[in-house]
Amino acid sequence: MQILASNASPSVKFGDAFRTDNTENIVITNLEDGIDGKEYEIVLWDRNTSISASDSIFLLNGDLNGYGNSIRFKCQSGKFFELSKTSATTSNIQINYNQASSMDIGWYTFIDVVGKGNLTNKISILNSKNHNTIITIFIRSIDGVFTFGGFDPAQFIFPKDIPNSIEFGNGLMTQWAFLPAVNKYVLITERMINFV
């Protein structure tokens, strides 16, 4: 597997399987040096790369973002047509609410956020455009009543009456879908769950 050049129009001349390795945000909108009839696979191996539709890249269902996700193209007449996409394996991570204002969730789709006491910071996700999938955020107390600051409205769309206080043994289960048109997560569902 070759490392794809760090620019918006990298060459696929010397291979058919590539991975990204970008330390800054890169949006790939063109691929250079493709051979007609040949298939190419690109794996996003960082959290800074996305592949967007353009005059030479034709995608079936929106941009590709997110660490571990991949896409397969077929080149025809200098244009690249999506054949398939794959998503990284669903997995979970536990984060202390103290760090919830700058969560780097990587490829995780279930985020278990734990806390206690009274914290006012708001939940926020780093590079949210790179996580355009449905995610679940489970907020729970690890001791007594936990009052928390909620979700950052700059990144999340949610009703004003969403709970912000939880007793030990209960948790707030929320599911979110990323909506690229507004560059925010939209609440799909929320409910209180007894887990003890």
Protein Blocks (a to p, Z undefined) as FASTA:
>chain_A
ZZddddfbdcfklccbdcdddfbdcddfbdehiaehiacddddfbfkbccdddfkbccfk
opaedehiacddddeehiacdfbdcddddddddddfklmmmccekjafbdcdddehjdfb
dcddehkllmcccdddddddfehjaddebjafklbccdfklcfbdcehiacdddddddfk
nopacdfbdcdddfZZ
